[in-house]
Amino acid sequence: MPEGDTIHYAANRIRPVLEGQVPDAIRTPRGGRGGVGRERWAQRLEGRAVTAVTAHGKHLFLRFGDDLTIHSHLRMTGAWRVHPEGARWARSPRRAWLVITKGDDSVIQFDGPVLELLTETRRRFDRRLALLGPDIVAEDFDRAVVLKRLREDDPTRGIGDALLDQRIVAGIGNLWKAEGCWLAQVDPWRAARDVGDEEVGRILDELRPRMRESARDGNQARHRNIYNNAGRPCPRCGAAVAARGQGDDNRTTYWCPGCQR
């Protein structure tokens, strides 16, 4: 699943193409799940400028004049791409759900299971969005709010699982959960009540600059130390990296039993 840094990177790529511009064309080649009414998007958005391209956690927003917003969440399958005219697309054109063209560039969303046009009223009162925690990549990230929400949550929950809860902190996914706990030398299986505020802060402090760097340049891979490396030696202590499903969603957690306590 694309994580918060990937979505911010996409927003950073899209912004120079669309922000402040009236698109030349908007196409919705596929309906797909929840796609009812997309055939009218071009008509509803015609002549309207894109006033802002923003991200919050794993959500991306294209805001248009007259209080209309395209909201996207990529989940496990989706991707945003910017392609210049004539370039080969990253995925088959049959998999494009949204194509916005301006000049020589096309902004494309592929395979996005959540793609909807919201009025401002609906956006503000959408509980999925209203309940999101602070965005770890954002300039105004508020660690105190994260700690407050964590302490109000189930104290028996493993800290690794809690870090994935977008209501506590937005943007961390399975990769960054594993890397953050490893960098801070915190066992992701420890109950949240047994992980002190200083340790939680250390996880966030390790993740934030790395995720912000990845949001700028899109190079997430260089920050991987143990993710998807089950059975291989830990880069820090040499013990074998372990992996096991965690939480209600059984997302695979990677950790080093040798140096994470």
LUMMARZA-145416 format. One record per residue: residue in one letter; x, y, z of N, C-alpha, C in turn. Coordinates in nm, 2 decimals, padded with zeros to 4 digits. Layout:
BEGIN
<node "A",<X,Y,Z>,<X,Y,Z>,<X,Y,Z>>;
...
END
This chain:
BEGIN
<node "M",<00.08,-00.12,00.00>,<00.00,00.00,00.00>,<00.09,00.12,00.00>>;
<node "P",<00.06,00.22,-00.09>,<00.14,00.35,-00.09>,<00.12,00.41,00.05>>;
<node "E",<00.23,00.46,00.10>,<00.23,00.53,00.24>,<00.23,00.68,00.22>>;
<node "G",<00.23,00.75,00.33>,<00.21,00.89,00.33>,<00.31,00.97,00.24>>;
<node "D",<00.44,00.92,00.25>,<00.55,00.99,00.18>,<00.52,00.97,00.03>>;
<node "T",<00.47,00.85,-00.02>,<00.44,00.83,-00.16>,<00.33,00.92,-00.21>>;
<node "I",<00.23,00.95,-00.12>,<00.12,01.03,-00.16>,<00.17,01.18,-00.17>>;
<node "H",<00.25,01.22,-00.07>,<00.30,01.36,-00.08>,<00.39,01.37,-00.20>>;
<node "Y",<00.47,01.27,-00.23>,<00.55,01.28,-00.35>,<00.47,01.30,-00.48>>;
<node "A",<00.36,01.22,-00.49>,<00.26,01.23,-00.60>,<00.21,01.38,-00.60>>;
<node "A",<00.17,01.43,-00.49>,<00.11,01.57,-00.48>,<00.22,01.67,-00.53>>;
<node "N",<00.34,01.64,-00.49>,<00.45,01.73,-00.53>,<00.48,01.73,-00.68>>;
<node "R",<00.45,01.61,-00.74>,<00.47,01.60,-00.89>,<00.35,01.66,-00.96>>;
<node "I",<00.23,01.65,-00.91>,<00.11,01.70,-00.97>,<00.10,01.85,-00.96>>;
<node "R",<00.14,01.90,-00.85>,<00.12,02.05,-00.82>,<00.17,02.14,-00.93>>;
<node "P",<00.29,02.12,-00.98>,<00.34,02.22,-01.08>,<00.26,02.21,-01.21>>;
<node "V",<00.20,02.10,-01.24>,<00.12,02.08,-01.36>,<-00.02,02.14,-01.35>>;
<node "L",<-00.08,02.12,-01.24>,<-00.22,02.16,-01.23>,<-00.26,02.28,-01.14>>;
<node "E",<-00.18,02.30,-01.04>,<-00.22,02.40,-00.94>,<-00.22,02.54,-01.01>>;
<node "G",<-00.34,02.61,-00.99>,<-00.36,02.74,-01.05>,<-00.40,02.74,-01.19>>;
<node "Q",<-00.42,02.62,-01.25>,<-00.45,02.60,-01.39>,<-00.59,02.55,-01.41>>;
<node "V",<-00.65,02.58,-01.53>,<-00.77,02.52,-01.57>,<-00.73,02.41,-01.66>>;
<node "P",<-00.77,02.28,-01.63>,<-00.73,02.17,-01.71>,<-00.78,02.19,-01.86>>;
<node "D",<-00.71,02.13,-01.95>,<-00.75,02.13,-02.09>,<-00.86,02.03,-02.11>>;
<node "A",<-00.85,01.91,-02.04>,<-00.94,01.80,-02.05>,<-00.94,01.72,-01.93>>;
<node "I",<-01.06,01.66,-01.89>,<-01.07,01.57,-01.78>,<-01.15,01.45,-01.83>>;
<node "R",<-01.09,01.33,-01.82>,<-01.15,01.21,-01.87>,<-01.16,01.11,-01.75>>;
<node "T",<-01.27,01.04,-01.75>,<-01.28,00.93,-01.65>,<-01.31,00.80,-01.73>>;
<node "P",<-01.21,00.73,-01.78>,<-01.23,00.62,-01.87>,<-01.30,00.50,-01.81>>;
<node "R",<-01.30,00.49,-01.68>,<-01.36,00.37,-01.61>,<-01.45,00.42,-01.50>>;
<node "G",<-01.56,00.35,-01.48>,<-01.65,00.37,-01.37>,<-01.59,00.31,-01.25>>;
<node "G",<-01.59,00.17,-01.25>,<-01.53,00.10,-01.14>,<-01.62,00.11,-01.01>>;
<node "R",<-01.57,00.06,-00.90>,<-01.64,00.07,-00.78>,<-01.66,00.21,-00.74>>;
<node "G",<-01.79,00.25,-00.71>,<-01.81,00.38,-00.66>,<-01.80,00.48,-00.78>>;
<node "G",<-01.80,00.44,-00.90>,<-01.78,00.52,-01.01>,<-01.90,00.58,-01.07>>;
<node "V",<-02.02,00.56,-01.01>,<-02.14,00.61,-01.07>,<-02.13,00.77,-01.07>>;
<node "G",<-02.16,00.82,-01.18>,<-02.16,00.97,-01.19>,<-02.03,01.03,-01.24>>;
<node "R",<-01.92,00.95,-01.25>,<-01.80,01.00,-01.30>,<-01.80,01.05,-01.44>>;
<node "E",<-01.89,01.00,-01.52>,<-01.91,01.04,-01.66>,<-01.95,01.19,-01.66>>;
<node "R",<-01.99,01.25,-01.55>,<-02.03,01.39,-01.55>,<-01.92,01.48,-01.49>>;
<node "W",<-01.81,01.42,-01.45>,<-01.71,01.50,-01.39>,<-01.66,01.61,-01.48>>;
<node "A",<-01.63,01.58,-01.61>,<-01.58,01.67,-01.70>,<-01.67,01.79,-01.71>>;
<node "Q",<-01.80,01.76,-01.71>,<-01.90,01.87,-01.72>,<-01.90,01.96,-01.60>>;
<node "R",<-01.90,01.89,-01.48>,<-01.91,01.96,-01.36>,<-01.78,02.05,-01.33>>;
<node "L",<-01.67,02.00,-01.38>,<-01.54,02.07,-01.35>,<-01.50,02.16,-01.46>>;
<node "E",<-01.57,02.17,-01.57>,<-01.53,02.24,-01.69>,<-01.51,02.39,-01.65>>;
<node "G",<-01.40,02.45,-01.69>,<-01.37,02.59,-01.67>,<-01.32,02.62,-01.53>>;
<node "R",<-01.31,02.52,-01.44>,<-01.27,02.55,-01.31>,<-01.12,02.53,-01.29>>;
<node "A",<-01.05,02.62,-01.22>,<-00.91,02.60,-01.20>,<-00.89,02.51,-01.08>>;
<node "V",<-00.78,02.44,-01.08>,<-00.73,02.36,-00.97>,<-00.67,02.46,-00.87>>;
<node "T",<-00.73,02.48,-00.75>,<-00.69,02.58,-00.66>,<-00.58,02.53,-00.56>>;
<node "A",<-00.57,02.40,-00.54>,<-00.47,02.34,-00.45>,<-00.46,02.19,-00.48>>;
<node "V",<-00.34,02.14,-00.46>,<-00.31,02.00,-00.47>,<-00.25,01.96,-00.33>>;
<node "T",<-00.32,01.89,-00.25>,<-00.27,01.86,-00.11>,<-00.28,01.71,-00.08>>;
<node "A",<-00.21,01.68,00.03>,<-00.21,01.54,00.08>,<-00.23,01.54,00.23>>;
<node "H",<-00.29,01.45,00.28>,<-00.30,01.43,00.43>,<-00.29,01.28,00.45>>;
<node "G",<-00.18,01.23,00.51>,<-00.16,01.09,00.53>,<-00.16,01.02,00.39>>;
<node "K",<-00.25,00.92,00.38>,<-00.26,00.84,00.25>,<-00.37,00.90,00.16>>;
<node "H",<-00.42,01.02,00.18>,<-00.52,01.07,00.10>,<-00.47,01.19,00.02>>;
<node "L",<-00.51,01.20,-00.11>,<-00.47,01.31,-00.19>,<-00.60,01.38,-00.24>>;
<node "F",<-00.58,01.52,-00.25>,<-00.70,01.60,-00.28>,<-00.66,01.70,-00.39>>;
<node "L",<-00.74,01.70,-00.49>,<-00.73,01.80,-00.60>,<-00.85,01.90,-00.58>>;
<node "R",<-00.83,02.02,-00.53>,<-00.93,02.11,-00.50>,<-00.96,02.21,-00.62>>;
<node "F",<-01.08,02.22,-00.66>,<-01.12,02.30,-00.77>,<-01.20,02.42,-00.72>>;
<node "G",<-01.22,02.52,-00.80>,<-01.30,02.64,-00.77>,<-01.44,02.59,-00.75>>;
<node "D",<-01.52,02.67,-00.68>,<-01.66,02.64,-00.64>,<-01.67,02.52,-00.55>>;
<node "D",<-01.57,02.50,-00.47>,<-01.58,02.41,-00.36>,<-01.60,02.27,-00.40>>;
<node "L",<-01.54,02.22,-00.50>,<-01.54,02.08,-00.54>,<-01.40,02.02,-00.53>>;
<node "T",<-01.39,01.90,-00.48>,<-01.26,01.84,-00.45>,<-01.27,01.69,-00.50>>;
<node "I",<-01.16,01.66,-00.58>,<-01.14,01.51,-00.61>,<-01.06,01.45,-00.50>>;
<node "H",<-01.11,01.35,-00.44>,<-01.05,01.28,-00.33>,<-01.01,01.14,-00.37>>;
<node "S",<-00.88,01.11,-00.34>,<-00.83,00.98,-00.38>,<-00.76,00.91,-00.26>>;
<node "H",<-00.78,00.78,-00.25>,<-00.71,00.69,-00.16>,<-00.67,00.57,-00.24>>;
<node "L",<-00.54,00.53,-00.25>,<-00.50,00.43,-00.34>,<-00.51,00.29,-00.29>>;
<node "R",<-00.52,00.28,-00.16>,<-00.52,00.14,-00.09>,<-00.40,00.06,-00.15>>;
<node "M",<-00.43,-00.07,-00.18>,<-00.32,-00.16,-00.22>,<-00.29,-00.15,-00.37>>;
<node "T",<-00.38,-00.10,-00.45>,<-00.36,-00.12,-00.60>,<-00.33,00.01,-00.68>>;
<node "G",<-00.37,00.13,-00.62>,<-00.36,00.25,-00.71>,<-00.23,00.31,-00.72>>;
<node "A",<-00.22,00.41,-00.81>,<-00.10,00.49,-00.83>,<-00.14,00.62,-00.91>>;
<node "W",<-00.06,00.72,-00.87>,<-00.07,00.85,-00.95>,<00.06,00.86,-01.03>>;
<node "R",<00.04,00.91,-01.15>,<00.16,00.93,-01.24>,<00.14,01.06,-01.32>>;
<node "V",<00.25,01.13,-01.35>,<00.25,01.24,-01.44>,<00.33,01.20,-01.56>>;
<node "H",<00.27,01.20,-01.68>,<00.34,01.16,-01.80>,<00.33,01.28,-01.91>>;
<node "P",<00.45,01.31,-01.96>,<00.45,01.41,-02.07>,<00.39,01.35,-02.20>>;
<node "E",<00.34,01.43,-02.29>,<00.28,01.39,-02.41>,<00.38,01.30,-02.49>>;
<node "G",<00.33,01.18,-02.53>,<00.41,01.09,-02.61>,<00.48,00.99,-02.53>>;
<node "A",<00.49,01.01,-02.40>,<00.56,00.91,-02.32>,<00.48,00.79,-02.29>>;
<node "R",<00.54,00.67,-02.28>,<00.47,00.55,-02.25>,<00.42,00.55,-02.11>>;
<node "W",<00.29,00.52,-02.09>,<00.23,00.52,-01.96>,<00.28,00.41,-01.87>>;
<node "A",<00.29,00.43,-01.74>,<00.34,00.33,-01.65>,<00.25,00.21,-01.64>>;
<node "R",<00.13,00.22,-01.67>,<00.03,00.11,-01.67>,<-00.05,00.12,-01.79>>;
<node "S",<-00.12,00.01,-01.82>,<-00.21,00.01,-01.94>,<-00.31,00.12,-01.94>>;
<node "P",<-00.34,00.18,-02.05>,<-00.45,00.28,-02.05>,<-00.58,00.23,-02.00>>;
<node "R",<-00.60,00.10,-02.02>,<-00.73,00.04,-01.97>,<-00.74,00.04,-01.82>>;
<node "R",<-00.63,00.07,-01.75>,<-00.63,00.07,-01.60>,<-00.64,00.22,-01.55>>;
<node "A",<-00.65,00.31,-01.64>,<-00.66,00.45,-01.60>,<-00.81,00.49,-01.56>>;
<node "W",<-00.82,00.54,-01.44>,<-00.95,00.58,-01.39>,<-00.98,00.73,-01.40>>;
<node "L",<-00.87,00.81,-01.41>,<-00.88,00.95,-01.42>,<-00.76,01.00,-01.50>>;
<node "V",<-00.79,01.09,-01.60>,<-00.68,01.15,-01.68>,<-00.71,01.30,-01.69>>;
<node "I",<-00.62,01.38,-01.63>,<-00.64,01.53,-01.64>,<-00.52,01.58,-01.72>>;
<node "T",<-00.55,01.65,-01.83>,<-00.45,01.70,-01.92>,<-00.44,01.85,-01.91>>;
<node "K",<-00.31,01.89,-01.91>,<-00.28,02.04,-01.91>,<-00.16,02.05,-02.00>>;
<node "G",<-00.17,02.12,-02.11>,<-00.05,02.14,-02.19>,<00.00,02.01,-02.24>>;
<node "D",<00.13,01.99,-02.22>,<00.19,01.86,-02.27>,<00.19,01.75,-02.17>>;
<node "D",<00.13,01.77,-02.05>,<00.13,01.67,-01.95>,<00.00,01.62,-01.92>>;
<node "S",<00.00,01.49,-01.88>,<-00.12,01.42,-01.83>,<-00.10,01.37,-01.69>>;
<node "V",<-00.19,01.40,-01.60>,<-00.20,01.35,-01.46>,<-00.30,01.24,-01.46>>;
<node "I",<-00.25,01.12,-01.42>,<-00.33,01.00,-01.44>,<-00.34,00.92,-01.30>>;
<node "Q",<-00.46,00.88,-01.27>,<-00.47,00.79,-01.16>,<-00.51,00.65,-01.21>>;
<node "F",<-00.43,00.55,-01.17>,<-00.45,00.42,-01.22>,<-00.51,00.33,-01.10>>;
<node "D",<-00.60,00.25,-01.13>,<-00.65,00.14,-01.04>,<-00.69,00.19,-00.90>>;
<node "G",<-00.74,00.32,-00.89>,<-00.76,00.37,-00.76>,<-00.90,00.33,-00.70>>;
<node "P",<-00.90,00.25,-00.60>,<-01.03,00.20,-00.55>,<-01.12,00.31,-00.49>>;
<node "V",<-01.06,00.42,-00.44>,<-01.13,00.53,-00.39>,<-01.10,00.65,-00.47>>;
<node "L",<-01.20,00.70,-00.55>,<-01.18,00.81,-00.63>,<-01.32,00.88,-00.64>>;
<node "E",<-01.34,00.99,-00.58>,<-01.47,01.05,-00.57>,<-01.46,01.21,-00.58>>;
<node "L",<-01.57,01.26,-00.62>,<-01.58,01.41,-00.63>,<-01.67,01.46,-00.52>>;
<node "L",<-01.62,01.54,-00.43>,<-01.68,01.58,-00.31>,<-01.71,01.73,-00.31>>;
<node "T",<-01.83,01.77,-00.26>,<-01.85,01.91,-00.23>,<-01.78,01.94,-00.10>>;
<node "E",<-01.75,02.07,-00.07>,<-01.68,02.11,00.05>,<-01.75,02.07,00.17>>;
<node "T",<-01.89,02.08,00.17>,<-01.96,02.03,00.29>,<-01.95,01.89,00.32>>;
<node "R",<-01.96,01.81,00.21>,<-01.94,01.66,00.23>,<-01.80,01.63,00.28>>;
<node "R",<-01.70,01.70,00.22>,<-01.56,01.67,00.26>,<-01.54,01.70,00.41>>;
<node "R",<-01.59,01.82,00.45>,<-01.57,01.86,00.59>,<-01.64,01.76,00.69>>;
<node "F",<-01.75,01.70,00.65>,<-01.82,01.62,00.74>,<-01.80,01.47,00.72>>;
<node "D",<-01.71,01.44,00.63>,<-01.68,01.30,00.60>,<-01.59,01.24,00.72>>;
<node "R",<-01.65,01.15,00.79>,<-01.58,01.10,00.91>,<-01.45,01.03,00.88>>;
<node "R",<-01.43,00.97,00.77>,<-01.31,00.91,00.73>,<-01.20,01.01,00.74>>;
<node "L",<-01.23,01.13,00.69>,<-01.13,01.24,00.68>,<-01.12,01.32,00.81>>;
<node "A",<-01.23,01.34,00.87>,<-01.24,01.43,01.00>,<-01.16,01.36,01.11>>;
<node "L",<-01.16,01.23,01.11>,<-01.10,01.16,01.22>,<-00.95,01.13,01.20>>;
<node "L",<-00.89,01.17,01.09>,<-00.75,01.14,01.07>,<-00.66,01.21,01.17>>;
<node "G",<-00.56,01.14,01.21>,<-00.46,01.20,01.30>,<-00.37,01.30,01.23>>;
<node "P",<-00.27,01.36,01.31>,<-00.17,01.45,01.25>,<-00.09,01.37,01.14>>;
<node "D",<-00.06,01.44,01.03>,<00.01,01.39,00.92>,<00.16,01.40,00.95>>;
<node "I",<00.23,01.29,00.96>,<00.37,01.29,01.00>,<00.46,01.36,00.90>>;
<node "V",<00.42,01.37,00.77>,<00.50,01.44,00.67>,<00.48,01.59,00.67>>;
<node "A",<00.37,01.64,00.73>,<00.33,01.78,00.72>,<00.42,01.87,00.80>>;
<node "E",<00.42,01.99,00.75>,<00.50,02.10,00.82>,<00.45,02.12,00.96>>;
<node "D",<00.32,02.11,00.98>,<00.26,02.14,01.11>,<00.23,02.02,01.20>>;
<node "F",<00.31,01.91,01.17>,<00.29,01.79,01.25>,<00.29,01.82,01.40>>;
<node "D",<00.20,01.76,01.47>,<00.18,01.79,01.61>,<00.20,01.65,01.69>>;
<node "R",<00.32,01.63,01.75>,<00.35,01.51,01.82>,<00.26,01.50,01.94>>;
<node "A",<00.23,01.61,02.01>,<00.15,01.60,02.13>,<00.01,01.54,02.10>>;
<node "V",<-00.05,01.57,01.99>,<-00.18,01.52,01.95>,<-00.17,01.37,01.93>>;
<node "V",<-00.06,01.32,01.87>,<-00.04,01.18,01.85>,<-00.03,01.11,01.98>>;
<node "L",<00.05,01.16,02.07>,<00.06,01.10,02.20>,<-00.07,01.09,02.28>>;
<node "K",<-00.15,01.20,02.27>,<-00.28,01.20,02.33>,<-00.37,01.10,02.28>>;
<node "R",<-00.37,01.09,02.14>,<-00.46,00.99,02.08>,<-00.41,00.84,02.11>>;
<node "L",<-00.28,00.83,02.11>,<-00.23,00.69,02.15>,<-00.27,00.65,02.29>>;
<node "R",<-00.26,00.74,02.38>,<-00.29,00.71,02.52>,<-00.44,00.69,02.54>>;
<node "E",<-00.52,00.75,02.45>,<-00.67,00.73,02.46>,<-00.71,00.60,02.39>>;
<node "D",<-00.62,00.54,02.32>,<-00.65,00.41,02.25>,<-00.63,00.29,02.34>>;
<node "D",<-00.66,00.17,02.29>,<-00.65,00.05,02.36>,<-00.50,00.03,02.41>>;
<node "P",<-00.48,00.04,02.54>,<-00.34,00.03,02.60>,<-00.28,-00.11,02.58>>;
<node "T",<-00.35,-00.21,02.55>,<-00.30,-00.35,02.53>,<-00.25,-00.37,02.39>>;
<node "R",<-00.28,-00.28,02.30>,<-00.25,-00.30,02.16>,<-00.10,-00.29,02.14>>;
<node "G",<-00.04,-00.37,02.05>,<00.10,-00.36,02.02>,<00.13,-00.23,01.96>>;
<node "I",<00.24,-00.17,01.99>,<00.28,-00.04,01.94>,<00.29,-00.04,01.79>>;
<node "G",<00.34,-00.15,01.73>,<00.34,-00.16,01.59>,<00.21,-00.15,01.52>>;
<node "D",<00.11,-00.21,01.58>,<-00.03,-00.21,01.53>,<-00.08,-00.07,01.54>>;
<node "A",<-00.06,-00.01,01.66>,<-00.11,00.13,01.69>,<-00.06,00.23,01.59>>;
<node "L",<00.07,00.21,01.54>,<00.13,00.31,01.45>,<00.06,00.31,01.31>>;
<node "L",<-00.01,00.20,01.28>,<-00.08,00.19,01.15>,<-00.22,00.26,01.16>>;
<node "D",<-00.27,00.29,01.28>,<-00.40,00.35,01.29>,<-00.40,00.49,01.25>>;
<node "Q",<-00.46,00.52,01.14>,<-00.45,00.65,01.08>,<-00.53,00.76,01.17>>;
<node "R",<-00.61,00.71,01.26>,<-00.67,00.81,01.35>,<-00.57,00.85,01.46>>;
<node "I",<-00.47,00.78,01.48>,<-00.36,00.82,01.58>,<-00.26,00.91,01.51>>;
<node "V",<-00.20,00.85,01.40>,<-00.10,00.93,01.32>,<-00.12,00.89,01.18>>;
<node "A",<-00.13,00.99,01.09>,<-00.17,00.96,00.95>,<-00.04,00.95,00.87>>;
<node "G",<-00.03,00.85,00.78>,<00.08,00.84,00.69>,<00.17,00.72,00.70>>;
<node "I",<00.17,00.67,00.82>,<00.26,00.55,00.85>,<00.19,00.42,00.80>>;
<node "G",<00.26,00.35,00.72>,<00.21,00.22,00.67>,<00.31,00.11,00.72>>;
<node "N",<00.29,-00.01,00.66>,<00.36,-00.13,00.71>,<00.51,-00.11,00.70>>;
<node "L",<00.56,-00.06,00.59>,<00.70,-00.04,00.58>,<00.76,00.05,00.68>>;
<node "W",<00.70,00.17,00.70>,<00.76,00.27,00.79>,<00.74,00.23,00.93>>;
<node "K",<00.63,00.16,00.96>,<00.61,00.10,01.10>,<00.73,00.02,01.14>>;
<node "A",<00.77,-00.08,01.05>,<00.88,-00.17,01.08>,<01.01,-00.09,01.09>>;
<node "E",<01.03,00.00,01.00>,<01.16,00.07,01.00>,<01.17,00.17,01.12>>;
<node "G",<01.06,00.23,01.16>,<01.06,00.32,01.27>,<01.09,00.25,01.40>>;
<node "C",<01.02,00.14,01.42>,<01.05,00.06,01.54>,<01.19,00.01,01.55>>;
<node "W",<01.24,-00.03,01.43>,<01.38,-00.08,01.43>,<01.48,00.03,01.46>>;
<node "L",<01.46,00.15,01.39>,<01.55,00.26,01.41>,<01.55,00.30,01.56>>;
<node "A",<01.44,00.30,01.62>,<01.43,00.34,01.76>,<01.46,00.23,01.86>>;
<node "Q",<01.48,00.11,01.81>,<01.51,-00.01,01.89>,<01.40,-00.04,01.99>>;
<node "V",<01.28,-00.03,01.94>,<01.16,-00.06,02.01>,<01.09,-00.19,01.96>>;
<node "D",<01.06,-00.28,02.04>,<00.99,-00.41,02.00>,<00.85,-00.37,01.96>>;
<node "P",<00.81,-00.39,01.83>,<00.67,-00.36,01.79>,<00.56,-00.44,01.86>>;
<node "W",<00.60,-00.54,01.93>,<00.50,-00.62,01.99>,<00.47,-00.58,02.13>>;
<node "R",<00.55,-00.49,02.19>,<00.52,-00.43,02.32>,<00.39,-00.36,02.32>>;
<node "A",<00.31,-00.38,02.43>,<00.18,-00.31,02.45>,<00.21,-00.16,02.45>>;
<node "A",<00.12,-00.08,02.40>,<00.14,00.06,02.39>,<00.16,00.12,02.53>>;
<node "R",<00.09,00.06,02.63>,<00.10,00.11,02.77>,<00.24,00.10,02.82>>;
<node "D",<00.32,00.00,02.77>,<00.46,-00.02,02.81>,<00.56,00.05,02.73>>;
<node "V",<00.52,00.13,02.64>,<00.61,00.21,02.55>,<00.60,00.36,02.60>>;
<node "G",<00.70,00.41,02.66>,<00.69,00.55,02.71>,<00.68,00.65,02.60>>;
<node "D",<00.64,00.77,02.64>,<00.63,00.88,02.55>,<00.76,00.91,02.48>>;
<node "E",<00.87,00.90,02.56>,<01.00,00.93,02.50>,<01.03,00.83,02.39>>;
<node "E",<01.00,00.70,02.41>,<01.02,00.60,02.31>,<00.93,00.62,02.18>>;
<node "V",<00.81,00.66,02.20>,<00.72,00.69,02.09>,<00.77,00.81,02.01>>;
<node "G",<00.82,00.91,02.09>,<00.87,01.03,02.03>,<01.00,00.99,01.94>>;
<node "R",<01.08,00.89,01.99>,<01.20,00.85,01.92>,<01.16,00.79,01.79>>;
<node "I",<01.05,00.70,01.79>,<01.01,00.64,01.66>,<00.96,00.75,01.57>>;
<node "L",<00.89,00.85,01.61>,<00.84,00.95,01.52>,<00.95,01.04,01.47>>;
<node "D",<01.05,01.07,01.56>,<01.16,01.15,01.52>,<01.25,01.08,01.42>>;
<node "E",<01.26,00.94,01.43>,<01.34,00.87,01.33>,<01.27,00.87,01.19>>;
<node "L",<01.14,00.86,01.20>,<01.06,00.84,01.07>,<01.04,00.97,01.00>>;
<node "R",<01.01,01.08,01.07>,<00.97,01.20,01.01>,<01.07,01.26,00.91>>;
<node "P",<01.20,01.27,00.94>,<01.29,01.33,00.83>,<01.31,01.23,00.72>>;
<node "R",<01.30,01.10,00.74>,<01.32,01.01,00.63>,<01.19,01.01,00.54>>;
<node "M",<01.08,01.02,00.60>,<00.95,01.02,00.52>,<00.94,01.15,00.44>>;
<node "R",<00.99,01.26,00.50>,<00.98,01.39,00.43>,<01.08,01.39,00.32>>;
<node "E",<01.20,01.33,00.34>,<01.30,01.32,00.23>,<01.24,01.24,00.11>>;
<node "S",<01.18,01.12,00.15>,<01.12,01.04,00.05>,<01.00,01.11,-00.03>>;
<node "A",<00.93,01.20,00.05>,<00.82,01.28,-00.02>,<00.88,01.37,-00.12>>;
<node "R",<01.00,01.42,-00.10>,<01.07,01.51,-00.19>,<01.12,01.45,-00.31>>;
<node "D",<01.19,01.33,-00.29>,<01.26,01.27,-00.41>,<01.20,01.14,-00.45>>;
<node "G",<01.11,01.08,-00.38>,<01.05,00.95,-00.42>,<01.14,00.83,-00.40>>;
<node "N",<01.25,00.85,-00.34>,<01.35,00.73,-00.32>,<01.33,00.67,-00.18>>;
<node "Q",<01.22,00.59,-00.17>,<01.19,00.53,-00.04>,<01.28,00.41,-00.01>>;
<node "A",<01.33,00.35,-00.12>,<01.41,00.22,-00.10>,<01.53,00.24,-00.02>>;
<node "R",<01.60,00.35,-00.02>,<01.73,00.37,00.05>,<01.71,00.37,00.20>>;
<node "H",<01.59,00.38,00.25>,<01.56,00.38,00.39>,<01.52,00.25,00.44>>;
<node "R",<01.52,00.14,00.36>,<01.48,00.01,00.41>,<01.60,-00.06,00.47>>;
<node "N",<01.58,-00.11,00.59>,<01.68,-00.18,00.66>,<01.63,-00.33,00.69>>;
<node "I",<01.51,-00.34,00.74>,<01.46,-00.48,00.77>,<01.33,-00.51,00.70>>;
<node "Y",<01.26,-00.42,00.65>,<01.13,-00.45,00.59>,<01.15,-00.55,00.47>>;
<node "N",<01.06,-00.65,00.48>,<01.06,-00.76,00.38>,<01.20,-00.84,00.37>>;
<node "N",<01.27,-00.84,00.49>,<01.40,-00.90,00.50>,<01.39,-01.02,00.60>>;
<node "A",<01.28,-01.08,00.61>,<01.27,-01.19,00.71>,<01.38,-01.30,00.68>>;
<node "G",<01.45,-01.34,00.79>,<01.55,-01.44,00.79>,<01.69,-01.39,00.76>>;
<node "R",<01.70,-01.27,00.71>,<01.83,-01.21,00.68>,<01.89,-01.15,00.81>>;
<node "P",<02.02,-01.13,00.81>,<02.08,-01.07,00.93>,<02.04,-00.93,00.95>>;
<node "C",<02.02,-00.89,01.07>,<01.99,-00.75,01.11>,<02.11,-00.67,01.08>>;
<node "P",<02.10,-00.55,01.01>,<02.21,-00.47,00.98>,<02.28,-00.41,01.11>>;
<node "R",<02.21,-00.42,01.22>,<02.27,-00.36,01.34>,<02.34,-00.46,01.43>>;
<node "C",<02.27,-00.58,01.45>,<02.33,-00.68,01.54>,<02.36,-00.81,01.48>>;
<node "G",<02.31,-00.84,01.36>,<02.33,-00.96,01.30>,<02.24,-01.08,01.32>>;
<node "A",<02.14,-01.06,01.42>,<02.04,-01.16,01.45>,<01.95,-01.17,01.33>>;
<node "A",<01.88,-01.28,01.31>,<01.79,-01.30,01.20>,<01.67,-01.22,01.22>>;
<node "V",<01.63,-01.14,01.11>,<01.51,-01.06,01.12>,<01.38,-01.16,01.12>>;
<node "A",<01.29,-01.13,01.21>,<01.17,-01.21,01.22>,<01.05,-01.14,01.15>>;
<node "A",<00.95,-01.22,01.12>,<00.83,-01.17,01.06>,<00.71,-01.25,01.11>>;
<node "R",<00.60,-01.17,01.14>,<00.47,-01.24,01.18>,<00.36,-01.14,01.16>>;
<node "G",<00.24,-01.19,01.13>,<00.12,-01.11,01.12>,<00.08,-01.04,01.25>>;
<node "Q",<00.04,-00.92,01.25>,<00.00,-00.85,01.37>,<-00.13,-00.77,01.35>>;
<node "G",<-00.21,-00.76,01.46>,<-00.33,-00.68,01.45>,<-00.44,-00.75,01.39>>;
<node "D",<-00.56,-00.68,01.39>,<-00.68,-00.73,01.33>,<-00.66,-00.76,01.18>>;
<node "D",<-00.58,-00.68,01.11>,<-00.56,-00.70,00.97>,<-00.45,-00.80,00.93>>;
<node "N",<-00.38,-00.85,01.04>,<-00.28,-00.94,01.02>,<-00.17,-00.90,00.93>>;
<node "R",<-00.13,-00.77,00.93>,<-00.03,-00.71,00.85>,<00.11,-00.76,00.90>>;
<node "T",<00.19,-00.80,00.81>,<00.32,-00.86,00.85>,<00.41,-00.76,00.91>>;
<node "T",<00.46,-00.79,01.03>,<00.55,-00.70,01.11>,<00.69,-00.77,01.10>>;
<node "Y",<00.79,-00.68,01.06>,<00.93,-00.73,01.06>,<01.00,-00.66,01.18>>;
<node "W",<01.08,-00.74,01.25>,<01.15,-00.68,01.36>,<01.27,-00.77,01.39>>;
<node "C",<01.37,-00.72,01.47>,<01.49,-00.79,01.51>,<01.47,-00.83,01.66>>;
<node "P",<01.46,-00.96,01.69>,<01.45,-01.00,01.83>,<01.58,-00.98,01.90>>;
<node "G",<01.69,-00.96,01.83>,<01.82,-00.94,01.90>,<01.84,-00.80,01.96>>;
<node "C",<01.79,-00.70,01.89>,<01.82,-00.56,01.94>,<01.70,-00.47,01.96>>;
<node "Q",<01.58,-00.52,01.94>,<01.46,-00.44,01.96>,<01.40,-00.49,02.09>>;
<node "R",<01.39,-00.40,02.19>,<01.34,-00.44,02.32>,<01.21,-00.36,02.36>>;
END
